[in-house]
């Protein structure tokens, strides 16, 4: 899967296998094996070199284009959190607040089963 995604991104950028291999300092045969999923477990170091040349993030190797577009706002949001320096403890507070909002919303909306209940 990673190999096919690398190939897809490479072709989308109009790069040849040789060009990507050379620029990423990876042997052409090794890159070819990755793209054909013969090397199913390339190292993070190799993937980082390839992603750098392709101008992508590592997560793009494991997500489809649709998933990336769908989750782009979440990626940007998490990046903002990381940059802002919000602590893990603060994130726990945020999670608690979200749970409270969900609880309050559910409380305001009558449960359709309870609402249609016939009294004896």
Backbone atoms as SQL, in Angstrom:
CREATE TABLE atoms (id INTEGER PRIMARY KEY, chain TEXT, resi INTEGER, resn TEXT, atom TEXT, x REAL, y REAL, z REAL);
INSERT INTO atoms VALUES
  (1, 'A', 1, 'UNK', 'N', 0.818, -1.194, 0.000),
  (2, 'A', 1, 'UNK', 'CA', 0.000, 0.000, 0.000),
  (3, 'A', 1, 'UNK', 'C', 0.866, 1.263, 0.000),
  (4, 'A', 2, 'UNK', 'N', 1.894, 1.294, 0.847),
  (5, 'A', 2, 'UNK', 'CA', 2.777, 2.466, 0.895),
  (6, 'A', 2, 'UNK', 'C', 3.457, 2.664, -0.452),
  (7, 'A', 3, 'UNK', 'N', 3.898, 1.565, -1.042),
  (8, 'A', 3, 'UNK', 'CA', 4.594, 1.648, -2.324),
  (9, 'A', 3, 'UNK', 'C', 3.723, 2.220, -3.424),
  (10, 'A', 4, 'UNK', 'N', 2.489, 1.753, -3.487),
  (11, 'A', 4, 'UNK', 'CA', 1.564, 2.259, -4.511),
  (12, 'A', 4, 'UNK', 'C', 1.288, 3.741, -4.298),
  (13, 'A', 5, 'UNK', 'N', 1.202, 4.143, -3.046),
  (14, 'A', 5, 'UNK', 'CA', 0.943, 5.553, -2.733),
  (15, 'A', 5, 'UNK', 'C', 2.148, 6.417, -3.107),
  (16, 'A', 6, 'UNK', 'N', 3.360, 5.923, -2.849),
  (17, 'A', 6, 'UNK', 'CA', 4.567, 6.657, -3.245),
  (18, 'A', 6, 'UNK', 'C', 4.594, 6.819, -4.761),
  (19, 'A', 7, 'UNK', 'N', 4.307, 5.727, -5.464),
  (20, 'A', 7, 'UNK', 'CA', 4.290, 5.782, -6.924),
  (21, 'A', 7, 'UNK', 'C', 3.245, 6.787, -7.417),
  (22, 'A', 8, 'UNK', 'N', 2.077, 6.760, -6.817),
  (23, 'A', 8, 'UNK', 'CA', 1.005, 7.686, -7.195),
  (24, 'A', 8, 'UNK', 'C', 1.438, 9.139, -6.996),
  (25, 'A', 9, 'UNK', 'N', 2.050, 9.430, -5.864),
  (26, 'A', 9, 'UNK', 'CA', 2.514, 10.795, -5.587),
  (27, 'A', 9, 'UNK', 'C', 3.652, 11.200, -6.516),
  (28, 'A', 10, 'UNK', 'N', 4.538, 10.260, -6.803),
  (29, 'A', 10, 'UNK', 'CA', 5.664, 10.536, -7.708),
  (30, 'A', 10, 'UNK', 'C', 5.152, 10.886, -9.099),
  (31, 'A', 11, 'UNK', 'N', 4.230, 10.069, -9.595),
  (32, 'A', 11, 'UNK', 'CA', 3.686, 10.303, -10.934),
  (33, 'A', 11, 'UNK', 'C', 2.871, 11.595, -10.985),
  (34, 'A', 12, 'UNK', 'N', 2.162, 11.888, -9.914),
  (35, 'A', 12, 'UNK', 'CA', 1.380, 13.122, -9.837),
  (36, 'A', 12, 'UNK', 'C', 2.287, 14.346, -9.967),
  (37, 'A', 13, 'UNK', 'N', 3.522, 14.212, -9.499),
  (38, 'A', 13, 'UNK', 'CA', 4.480, 15.317, -9.569),
  (39, 'A', 13, 'UNK', 'C', 5.338, 15.269, -10.831),
  (40, 'A', 14, 'UNK', 'N', 5.044, 14.293, -11.698),
  (41, 'A', 14, 'UNK', 'CA', 5.756, 14.195, -12.972),
  (42, 'A', 14, 'UNK', 'C', 7.204, 13.761, -12.837),
  (43, 'A', 15, 'UNK', 'N', 7.500, 12.989, -11.807),
  (44, 'A', 15, 'UNK', 'CA', 8.877, 12.552, -11.579),
  (45, 'A', 15, 'UNK', 'C', 9.066, 11.116, -12.060),
  (46, 'A', 16, 'UNK', 'N', 10.240, 10.852, -12.590),
  (47, 'A', 16, 'UNK', 'CA', 10.578, 9.483, -12.961),
  (48, 'A', 16, 'UNK', 'C', 11.097, 8.756, -11.727),
  (49, 'A', 17, 'UNK', 'N', 11.112, 7.445, -11.814),
  (50, 'A', 17, 'UNK', 'CA', 11.663, 6.629, -10.737),
  (51, 'A', 17, 'UNK', 'C', 13.127, 6.993, -10.491),
  (52, 'A', 18, 'UNK', 'N', 13.874, 7.148, -11.561),
  (53, 'A', 18, 'UNK', 'CA', 15.297, 7.493, -11.468),
  (54, 'A', 18, 'UNK', 'C', 15.492, 8.843, -10.782),
  (55, 'A', 19, 'UNK', 'N', 14.676, 9.822, -11.170),
  (56, 'A', 19, 'UNK', 'CA', 14.797, 11.163, -10.594),
  (57, 'A', 19, 'UNK', 'C', 14.524, 11.141, -9.082),
  (58, 'A', 20, 'UNK', 'N', 13.452, 10.475, -8.674),
  (59, 'A', 20, 'UNK', 'CA', 13.137, 10.398, -7.258),
  (60, 'A', 20, 'UNK', 'C', 14.226, 9.660, -6.492),
  (61, 'A', 21, 'UNK', 'N', 14.677, 8.549, -7.035),
  (62, 'A', 21, 'UNK', 'CA', 15.725, 7.759, -6.370),
  (63, 'A', 21, 'UNK', 'C', 16.989, 8.587, -6.191),
  (64, 'A', 22, 'UNK', 'N', 17.400, 9.285, -7.220),
  (65, 'A', 22, 'UNK', 'CA', 18.613, 10.103, -7.163),
  (66, 'A', 22, 'UNK', 'C', 18.479, 11.223, -6.145),
  (67, 'A', 23, 'UNK', 'N', 17.365, 11.943, -6.214),
  (68, 'A', 23, 'UNK', 'CA', 17.168, 13.084, -5.312),
  (69, 'A', 23, 'UNK', 'C', 16.984, 12.656, -3.861),
  (70, 'A', 24, 'UNK', 'N', 16.451, 11.454, -3.643),
  (71, 'A', 24, 'UNK', 'CA', 16.238, 10.959, -2.275),
  (72, 'A', 24, 'UNK', 'C', 17.438, 10.159, -1.769),
  (73, 'A', 25, 'UNK', 'N', 18.458, 9.999, -2.603),
  (74, 'A', 25, 'UNK', 'CA', 19.645, 9.203, -2.248),
  (75, 'A', 25, 'UNK', 'C', 19.277, 7.777, -1.856),
  (76, 'A', 26, 'UNK', 'N', 18.420, 7.181, -2.676),
  (77, 'A', 26, 'UNK', 'CA', 17.984, 5.796, -2.500),
  (78, 'A', 26, 'UNK', 'C', 18.248, 5.098, -3.828),
  (79, 'A', 27, 'UNK', 'N', 18.658, 3.845, -3.778),
  (80, 'A', 27, 'UNK', 'CA', 18.934, 3.166, -5.042),
  (81, 'A', 27, 'UNK', 'C', 17.631, 2.989, -5.835),
  (82, 'A', 28, 'UNK', 'N', 17.775, 3.069, -7.137),
  (83, 'A', 28, 'UNK', 'CA', 16.616, 2.951, -8.022),
  (84, 'A', 28, 'UNK', 'C', 15.936, 1.601, -7.844),
  (85, 'A', 29, 'UNK', 'N', 16.717, 0.531, -7.726),
  (86, 'A', 29, 'UNK', 'CA', 16.131, -0.804, -7.572),
  (87, 'A', 29, 'UNK', 'C', 15.379, -0.927, -6.245),
  (88, 'A', 30, 'UNK', 'N', 15.922, -0.324, -5.193),
  (89, 'A', 30, 'UNK', 'CA', 15.253, -0.365, -3.894),
  (90, 'A', 30, 'UNK', 'C', 13.935, 0.397, -3.958),
  (91, 'A', 31, 'UNK', 'N', 13.949, 1.578, -4.562),
  (92, 'A', 31, 'UNK', 'CA', 12.729, 2.371, -4.715),
  (93, 'A', 31, 'UNK', 'C', 11.707, 1.626, -5.567),
  (94, 'A', 32, 'UNK', 'N', 12.165, 0.993, -6.620),
  (95, 'A', 32, 'UNK', 'CA', 11.268, 0.201, -7.466),
  (96, 'A', 32, 'UNK', 'C', 10.624, -0.922, -6.663),
  (97, 'A', 33, 'UNK', 'N', 11.420, -1.591, -5.828),
  (98, 'A', 33, 'UNK', 'CA', 10.883, -2.663, -4.982),
  (99, 'A', 33, 'UNK', 'C', 9.853, -2.128, -3.978),
  (100, 'A', 34, 'UNK', 'N', 10.098, -0.935, -3.464),
  (101, 'A', 34, 'UNK', 'CA', 9.134, -0.319, -2.538),
  (102, 'A', 34, 'UNK', 'C', 7.828, -0.042, -3.284),
  (103, 'A', 35, 'UNK', 'N', 7.940, 0.582, -4.446),
  (104, 'A', 35, 'UNK', 'CA', 6.745, 0.941, -5.216),
  (105, 'A', 35, 'UNK', 'C', 5.944, -0.285, -5.640),
  (106, 'A', 36, 'UNK', 'N', 6.618, -1.395, -5.894),
  (107, 'A', 36, 'UNK', 'CA', 5.902, -2.614, -6.290),
  (108, 'A', 36, 'UNK', 'C', 5.507, -3.456, -5.080),
  (109, 'A', 37, 'UNK', 'N', 5.683, -2.881, -3.898),
  (110, 'A', 37, 'UNK', 'CA', 5.351, -3.534, -2.628),
  (111, 'A', 37, 'UNK', 'C', 6.113, -4.843, -2.412),
  (112, 'A', 38, 'UNK', 'N', 7.301, -4.927, -2.992),
  (113, 'A', 38, 'UNK', 'CA', 8.171, -6.071, -2.729),
  (114, 'A', 38, 'UNK', 'C', 8.964, -5.836, -1.447),
  (115, 'A', 39, 'UNK', 'N', 9.176, -4.568, -1.128),
  (116, 'A', 39, 'UNK', 'CA', 9.808, -4.165, 0.130),
  (117, 'A', 39, 'UNK', 'C', 8.710, -3.508, 0.951),
  (118, 'A', 40, 'UNK', 'N', 8.015, -4.308, 1.743),
  (119, 'A', 40, 'UNK', 'CA', 6.844, -3.824, 2.448),
  (120, 'A', 40, 'UNK', 'C', 7.123, -3.051, 3.709),
  (121, 'A', 41, 'UNK', 'N', 8.370, -2.959, 4.121),
  (122, 'A', 41, 'UNK', 'CA', 8.658, -2.313, 5.393),
  (123, 'A', 41, 'UNK', 'C', 9.867, -1.385, 5.296),
  (124, 'A', 42, 'UNK', 'N', 9.804, -0.356, 4.446),
  (125, 'A', 42, 'UNK', 'CA', 10.951, 0.552, 4.350),
  (126, 'A', 42, 'UNK', 'C', 11.115, 1.331, 5.648),
  (127, 'A', 43, 'UNK', 'N', 12.341, 1.706, 5.945),
  (128, 'A', 43, 'UNK', 'CA', 12.621, 2.421, 7.197),
  (129, 'A', 43, 'UNK', 'C', 12.039, 3.835, 7.151),
  (130, 'A', 44, 'UNK', 'N', 11.853, 4.389, 8.336),
  (131, 'A', 44, 'UNK', 'CA', 11.376, 5.771, 8.451),
  (132, 'A', 44, 'UNK', 'C', 12.369, 6.718, 7.792),
  (133, 'A', 45, 'UNK', 'N', 13.648, 6.411, 7.913),
  (134, 'A', 45, 'UNK', 'CA', 14.677, 7.259, 7.303),
  (135, 'A', 45, 'UNK', 'C', 14.489, 7.343, 5.789),
  (136, 'A', 46, 'UNK', 'N', 14.279, 6.194, 5.154),
  (137, 'A', 46, 'UNK', 'CA', 14.074, 6.156, 3.701),
  (138, 'A', 46, 'UNK', 'C', 12.786, 6.876, 3.337),
  (139, 'A', 47, 'UNK', 'N', 11.715, 6.579, 4.078),
  (140, 'A', 47, 'UNK', 'CA', 10.432, 7.240, 3.796),
  (141, 'A', 47, 'UNK', 'C', 10.523, 8.748, 3.990),
  (142, 'A', 48, 'UNK', 'N', 11.292, 9.185, 4.982),
  (143, 'A', 48, 'UNK', 'CA', 11.480, 10.624, 5.212),
  (144, 'A', 48, 'UNK', 'C', 12.195, 11.281, 4.035),
  (145, 'A', 49, 'UNK', 'N', 13.222, 10.605, 3.517),
  (146, 'A', 49, 'UNK', 'CA', 13.941, 11.140, 2.354),
  (147, 'A', 49, 'UNK', 'C', 13.001, 11.263, 1.156),
  (148, 'A', 50, 'UNK', 'N', 12.209, 10.230, 0.928),
  (149, 'A', 50, 'UNK', 'CA', 11.280, 10.224, -0.207),
  (150, 'A', 50, 'UNK', 'C', 10.220, 11.308, -0.032),
  (151, 'A', 51, 'UNK', 'N', 9.660, 11.414, 1.169),
  (152, 'A', 51, 'UNK', 'CA', 8.608, 12.416, 1.401),
  (153, 'A', 51, 'UNK', 'C', 9.161, 13.829, 1.249),
  (154, 'A', 52, 'UNK', 'N', 10.406, 14.019, 1.656),
  (155, 'A', 52, 'UNK', 'CA', 11.027, 15.333, 1.524),
  (156, 'A', 52, 'UNK', 'C', 11.147, 15.733, 0.050),
  (157, 'A', 53, 'UNK', 'N', 11.592, 14.805, -0.768),
  (158, 'A', 53, 'UNK', 'CA', 11.733, 15.086, -2.203),
  (159, 'A', 53, 'UNK', 'C', 10.369, 15.310, -2.846),
  (160, 'A', 54, 'UNK', 'N', 9.375, 14.531, -2.426),
  (161, 'A', 54, 'UNK', 'CA', 8.033, 14.663, -2.997),
  (162, 'A', 54, 'UNK', 'C', 7.278, 15.857, -2.426),
  (163, 'A', 55, 'UNK', 'N', 7.822, 16.461, -1.372),
  (164, 'A', 55, 'UNK', 'CA', 7.151, 17.603, -0.756),
  (165, 'A', 55, 'UNK', 'C', 5.872, 17.204, -0.043),
  (166, 'A', 56, 'UNK', 'N', 5.894, 16.042, 0.600),
  (167, 'A', 56, 'UNK', 'CA', 4.720, 15.536, 1.290),
  (168, 'A', 56, 'UNK', 'C', 5.035, 15.266, 2.750),
  (169, 'A', 57, 'UNK', 'N', 4.016, 14.929, 3.494),
  (170, 'A', 57, 'UNK', 'CA', 4.165, 14.479, 4.869),
  (171, 'A', 57, 'UNK', 'C', 4.132, 12.956, 4.864),
  (172, 'A', 58, 'UNK', 'N', 4.742, 12.340, 5.860),
  (173, 'A', 58, 'UNK', 'CA', 4.786, 10.876, 5.923),
  (174, 'A', 58, 'UNK', 'C', 3.387, 10.255, 5.933),
  (175, 'A', 59, 'UNK', 'N', 2.438, 10.896, 6.605),
  (176, 'A', 59, 'UNK', 'CA', 1.096, 10.322, 6.686),
  (177, 'A', 59, 'UNK', 'C', 0.444, 10.161, 5.313),
  (178, 'A', 60, 'UNK', 'N', 0.895, 10.928, 4.331),
  (179, 'A', 60, 'UNK', 'CA', 0.317, 10.839, 3.002),
  (180, 'A', 60, 'UNK', 'C', 0.638, 9.512, 2.317),
  (181, 'A', 61, 'UNK', 'N', 1.629, 8.795, 2.827),
  (182, 'A', 61, 'UNK', 'CA', 1.959, 7.490, 2.258),
  (183, 'A', 61, 'UNK', 'C', 0.967, 6.412, 2.673),
  (184, 'A', 62, 'UNK', 'N', 0.263, 6.638, 3.759),
  (185, 'A', 62, 'UNK', 'CA', -0.663, 5.611, 4.247),
  (186, 'A', 62, 'UNK', 'C', -2.131, 5.997, 4.090),
  (187, 'A', 63, 'UNK', 'N', -2.406, 7.241, 3.728),
  (188, 'A', 63, 'UNK', 'CA', -3.782, 7.667, 3.530),
  (189, 'A', 63, 'UNK', 'C', -4.060, 7.901, 2.055),
  (190, 'A', 64, 'UNK', 'N', -5.276, 7.622, 1.645),
  (191, 'A', 64, 'UNK', 'CA', -5.672, 7.904, 0.266),
  (192, 'A', 64, 'UNK', 'C', -5.890, 9.401, 0.105),
  (193, 'A', 65, 'UNK', 'N', -5.978, 9.846, -1.128),
  (194, 'A', 65, 'UNK', 'CA', -6.211, 11.262, -1.415),
  (195, 'A', 65, 'UNK', 'C', -7.514, 11.729, -0.764),
  (196, 'A', 66, 'UNK', 'N', -8.550, 10.899, -0.840),
  (197, 'A', 66, 'UNK', 'CA', -9.844, 11.235, -0.242),
  (198, 'A', 66, 'UNK', 'C', -9.726, 11.398, 1.269),
  (199, 'A', 67, 'UNK', 'N', -8.999, 10.478, 1.915),
  (200, 'A', 67, 'UNK', 'CA', -8.832, 10.556, 3.363),
  (201, 'A', 67, 'UNK', 'C', -8.047, 11.800, 3.762),
  (202, 'A', 68, 'UNK', 'N', -7.067, 12.158, 2.962),
  (203, 'A', 68, 'UNK', 'CA', -6.258, 13.337, 3.258),
  (204, 'A', 68, 'UNK', 'C', -7.107, 14.590, 3.158),
  (205, 'A', 69, 'UNK', 'N', -7.908, 14.692, 2.104),
  (206, 'A', 69, 'UNK', 'CA', -8.776, 15.859, 1.940),
  (207, 'A', 69, 'UNK', 'C', -9.794, 15.909, 3.076),
  (208, 'A', 70, 'UNK', 'N', -10.385, 14.757, 3.375),
  (209, 'A', 70, 'UNK', 'CA', -11.395, 14.679, 4.432),
  (210, 'A', 70, 'UNK', 'C', -10.809, 15.061, 5.785),
  (211, 'A', 71, 'UNK', 'N', -9.605, 14.631, 6.060),
  (212, 'A', 71, 'UNK', 'CA', -9.007, 14.858, 7.374),
  (213, 'A', 71, 'UNK', 'C', -8.079, 16.063, 7.436),
  (214, 'A', 72, 'UNK', 'N', -7.982, 16.808, 6.347),
  (215, 'A', 72, 'UNK', 'CA', -7.049, 17.933, 6.302),
  (216, 'A', 72, 'UNK', 'C', -7.310, 18.941, 7.415),
  (217, 'A', 73, 'UNK', 'N', -8.586, 19.230, 7.674),
  (218, 'A', 73, 'UNK', 'CA', -8.897, 20.182, 8.731),
  (219, 'A', 73, 'UNK', 'C', -8.431, 19.665, 10.085),
  (220, 'A', 74, 'UNK', 'N', -8.566, 18.360, 10.313),
  (221, 'A', 74, 'UNK', 'CA', -8.113, 17.785, 11.576),
  (222, 'A', 74, 'UNK', 'C', -6.597, 17.841, 11.689),
  (223, 'A', 75, 'UNK', 'N', -5.902, 17.572, 10.581),
  (224, 'A', 75, 'UNK', 'CA', -4.442, 17.656, 10.601),
  (225, 'A', 75, 'UNK', 'C', -3.994, 19.083, 10.912),
  (226, 'A', 76, 'UNK', 'N', -4.668, 20.054, 10.283),
  (227, 'A', 76, 'UNK', 'CA', -4.320, 21.452, 10.527),
  (228, 'A', 76, 'UNK', 'C', -4.616, 21.840, 11.971),
  (229, 'A', 77, 'UNK', 'N', -5.736, 21.353, 12.491),
  (230, 'A', 77, 'UNK', 'CA', -6.109, 21.626, 13.878),
  (231, 'A', 77, 'UNK', 'C', -5.077, 21.052, 14.849),
  (232, 'A', 78, 'UNK', 'N', -4.683, 19.807, 14.626),
  (233, 'A', 78, 'UNK', 'CA', -3.704, 19.191, 15.524),
  (234, 'A', 78, 'UNK', 'C', -2.344, 19.886, 15.406),
  (235, 'A', 79, 'UNK', 'N', -2.015, 20.341, 14.219),
  (236, 'A', 79, 'UNK', 'CA', -0.760, 21.074, 14.039),
  (237, 'A', 79, 'UNK', 'C', -0.797, 22.394, 14.814),
  (238, 'A', 80, 'UNK', 'N', -1.953, 23.080, 14.767),
  (239, 'A', 80, 'UNK', 'CA', -2.106, 24.321, 15.527),
  (240, 'A', 80, 'UNK', 'C', -1.952, 24.063, 17.019),
  (241, 'A', 81, 'UNK', 'N', -2.517, 22.964, 17.488),
  (242, 'A', 81, 'UNK', 'CA', -2.389, 22.610, 18.907),
  (243, 'A', 81, 'UNK', 'C', -0.929, 22.388, 19.252),
  (244, 'A', 82, 'UNK', 'N', -0.229, 21.657, 18.392),
  (245, 'A', 82, 'UNK', 'CA', 1.192, 21.376, 18.627),
  (246, 'A', 82, 'UNK', 'C', 2.006, 22.663, 18.668),
  (247, 'A', 83, 'UNK', 'N', 1.757, 23.541, 17.708),
  (248, 'A', 83, 'UNK', 'CA', 2.503, 24.800, 17.617),
  (249, 'A', 83, 'UNK', 'C', 2.199, 25.706, 18.811),
  (250, 'A', 84, 'UNK', 'N', 0.940, 25.702, 19.253),
  (251, 'A', 84, 'UNK', 'CA', 0.539, 26.600, 20.340),
  (252, 'A', 84, 'UNK', 'C', 1.109, 26.201, 21.697),
  (253, 'A', 85, 'UNK', 'N', 1.597, 24.955, 21.779),
  (254, 'A', 85, 'UNK', 'CA', 2.198, 24.517, 23.028),
  (255, 'A', 85, 'UNK', 'C', 1.203, 24.074, 24.082),
  (256, 'A', 86, 'UNK', 'N', -0.017, 23.753, 23.671),
  (257, 'A', 86, 'UNK', 'CA', -1.019, 23.277, 24.627),
  (258, 'A', 86, 'UNK', 'C', -0.542, 21.953, 25.215),
  (259, 'A', 87, 'UNK', 'N', -0.609, 21.862, 26.526),
  (260, 'A', 87, 'UNK', 'CA', -0.117, 20.667, 27.212),
  (261, 'A', 87, 'UNK', 'C', -1.121, 19.521, 27.114),
  (262, 'A', 88, 'UNK', 'N', -0.658, 18.313, 27.421),
  (263, 'A', 88, 'UNK', 'CA', -1.537, 17.153, 27.434),
  (264, 'A', 88, 'UNK', 'C', -2.634, 17.323, 28.478),
  (265, 'A', 89, 'UNK', 'N', -2.287, 17.944, 29.586),
  (266, 'A', 89, 'UNK', 'CA', -3.276, 18.181, 30.629),
  (267, 'A', 89, 'UNK', 'C', -4.392, 19.085, 30.114),
  (268, 'A', 90, 'UNK', 'N', -4.029, 20.106, 29.358),
  (269, 'A', 90, 'UNK', 'CA', -5.027, 21.000, 28.783),
  (270, 'A', 90, 'UNK', 'C', -5.907, 20.260, 27.788),
  (271, 'A', 91, 'UNK', 'N', -5.307, 19.343, 27.042),
  (272, 'A', 91, 'UNK', 'CA', -6.100, 18.552, 26.100),
  (273, 'A', 91, 'UNK', 'C', -7.121, 17.697, 26.844),
  (274, 'A', 92, 'UNK', 'N', -6.752, 17.192, 28.001),
  (275, 'A', 92, 'UNK', 'CA', -7.705, 16.422, 28.812),
  (276, 'A', 92, 'UNK', 'C', -8.867, 17.316, 29.239),
  (277, 'A', 93, 'UNK', 'N', -8.571, 18.561, 29.588),
  (278, 'A', 93, 'UNK', 'CA', -9.630, 19.509, 29.954),
  (279, 'A', 93, 'UNK', 'C', -10.550, 19.760, 28.761),
  (280, 'A', 94, 'UNK', 'N', -9.957, 19.885, 27.588),
  (281, 'A', 94, 'UNK', 'CA', -10.750, 20.109, 26.375),
  (282, 'A', 94, 'UNK', 'C', -11.644, 18.898, 26.110),
  (283, 'A', 95, 'UNK', 'N', -11.102, 17.697, 26.269),
  (284, 'A', 95, 'UNK', 'CA', -11.905, 16.487, 26.078),
  (285, 'A', 95, 'UNK', 'C', -13.077, 16.453, 27.062),
  (286, 'A', 96, 'UNK', 'N', -12.822, 16.819, 28.304),
  (287, 'A', 96, 'UNK', 'CA', -13.893, 16.866, 29.300),
  (288, 'A', 96, 'UNK', 'C', -14.970, 17.868, 28.891),
  (289, 'A', 97, 'UNK', 'N', -14.551, 19.007, 28.378),
  (290, 'A', 97, 'UNK', 'CA', -15.502, 20.025, 27.951),
  (291, 'A', 97, 'UNK', 'C', -16.346, 19.527, 26.776),
  (292, 'A', 98, 'UNK', 'N', -15.722, 18.834, 25.850),
  (293, 'A', 98, 'UNK', 'CA', -16.457, 18.270, 24.706),
  (294, 'A', 98, 'UNK', 'C', -17.490, 17.257, 25.195),
  (295, 'A', 99, 'UNK', 'N', -17.096, 16.424, 26.139),
  (296, 'A', 99, 'UNK', 'CA', -18.043, 15.456, 26.708),
  (297, 'A', 99, 'UNK', 'C', -19.219, 16.174, 27.368),
  (298, 'A', 100, 'UNK', 'N', -18.947, 17.272, 28.058),
  (299, 'A', 100, 'UNK', 'CA', -20.002, 18.051, 28.681),
  (300, 'A', 100, 'UNK', 'C', -20.961, 18.604, 27.622),
  (301, 'A', 101, 'UNK', 'N', -20.411, 19.135, 26.542),
  (302, 'A', 101, 'UNK', 'CA', -21.250, 19.684, 25.473),
  (303, 'A', 101, 'UNK', 'C', -22.130, 18.588, 24.880),
  (304, 'A', 102, 'UNK', 'N', -21.550, 17.413, 24.645),
  (305, 'A', 102, 'UNK', 'CA', -22.338, 16.291, 24.121),
  (306, 'A', 102, 'UNK', 'C', -23.462, 15.926, 25.082),
  (307, 'A', 103, 'UNK', 'N', -23.145, 15.852, 26.380),
  (308, 'A', 103, 'UNK', 'CA', -24.145, 15.511, 27.392),
  (309, 'A', 103, 'UNK', 'C', -25.274, 16.542, 27.407),
  (310, 'A', 104, 'UNK', 'N', -24.887, 17.830, 27.378),
  (311, 'A', 104, 'UNK', 'CA', -25.874, 18.913, 27.419),
  (312, 'A', 104, 'UNK', 'C', -26.766, 18.891, 26.176),
  (313, 'A', 105, 'UNK', 'N', -26.170, 18.613, 25.028),
  (314, 'A', 105, 'UNK', 'CA', -26.932, 18.548, 23.780),
  (315, 'A', 105, 'UNK', 'C', -27.927, 17.399, 23.824),
  (316, 'A', 106, 'UNK', 'N', -27.489, 16.248, 24.302),
  (317, 'A', 106, 'UNK', 'CA', -28.379, 15.086, 24.395),
  (318, 'A', 106, 'UNK', 'C', -29.512, 15.345, 25.383),
  (319, 'A', 107, 'UNK', 'N', -29.212, 16.058, 26.454),
  (320, 'A', 107, 'UNK', 'CA', -30.216, 16.349, 27.469),
  (321, 'A', 107, 'UNK', 'C', -31.298, 17.273, 26.919),
  (322, 'A', 108, 'UNK', 'N', -30.914, 18.201, 26.048),
  (323, 'A', 108, 'UNK', 'CA', -31.866, 19.147, 25.463),
  (324, 'A', 108, 'UNK', 'C', -32.770, 18.490, 24.437),
  (325, 'A', 109, 'UNK', 'N', -32.293, 17.427, 23.790),
  (326, 'A', 109, 'UNK', 'CA', -33.080, 16.741, 22.762),
  (327, 'A', 109, 'UNK', 'C', -33.746, 15.521, 23.380),
  (328, 'A', 110, 'UNK', 'N', -35.075, 15.494, 23.401),
  (329, 'A', 110, 'UNK', 'CA', -35.737, 14.326, 23.985),
  (330, 'A', 110, 'UNK', 'C', -35.431, 13.076, 23.171),
  (331, 'A', 111, 'UNK', 'N', -35.194, 12.003, 23.865),
  (332, 'A', 111, 'UNK', 'CA', -34.943, 10.720, 23.219),
  (333, 'A', 111, 'UNK', 'C', -36.218, 10.304, 22.498),
  (334, 'A', 112, 'UNK', 'N', -36.114, 9.967, 21.241),
  (335, 'A', 112, 'UNK', 'CA', -37.296, 9.640, 20.452),
  (336, 'A', 112, 'UNK', 'C', -38.043, 8.441, 21.026),
  (337, 'A', 113, 'UNK', 'N', -37.348, 7.484, 21.623),
  (338, 'A', 113, 'UNK', 'CA', -38.013, 6.323, 22.210),
  (339, 'A', 113, 'UNK', 'C', -38.793, 6.727, 23.449),
  (340, 'A', 114, 'UNK', 'N', -38.192, 7.560, 24.291),
  (341, 'A', 114, 'UNK', 'CA', -38.873, 8.000, 25.497),
  (342, 'A', 114, 'UNK', 'C', -40.042, 8.912, 25.148),
  (343, 'A', 115, 'UNK', 'N', -39.873, 9.718, 24.130),
  (344, 'A', 115, 'UNK', 'CA', -40.882, 10.683, 23.744),
  (345, 'A', 115, 'UNK', 'C', -42.148, 9.978, 23.242),
  (346, 'A', 116, 'UNK', 'N', -41.972, 8.854, 22.575),
  (347, 'A', 116, 'UNK', 'CA', -43.099, 8.127, 22.014),
  (348, 'A', 116, 'UNK', 'C', -43.666, 7.064, 22.944),
  (349, 'A', 117, 'UNK', 'N', -43.170, 7.036, 24.142),
  (350, 'A', 117, 'UNK', 'CA', -43.595, 6.044, 25.114),
  (351, 'A', 117, 'UNK', 'C', -45.060, 6.292, 25.498),
  (352, 'A', 118, 'UNK', 'N', -45.832, 5.226, 25.516),
  (353, 'A', 118, 'UNK', 'CA', -47.242, 5.336, 25.892),
  (354, 'A', 118, 'UNK', 'C', -47.348, 5.062, 27.381),
  (355, 'A', 119, 'UNK', 'N', -47.988, 5.965, 28.068),
  (356, 'A', 119, 'UNK', 'CA', -48.156, 5.809, 29.504),
  (357, 'A', 119, 'UNK', 'C', -49.273, 4.828, 29.796),
  (358, 'A', 120, 'UNK', 'N', -49.152, 4.017, 30.885),
  (359, 'A', 120, 'UNK', 'CA', -50.213, 3.046, 31.214),
  (360, 'A', 120, 'UNK', 'C', -51.448, 3.704, 31.731);
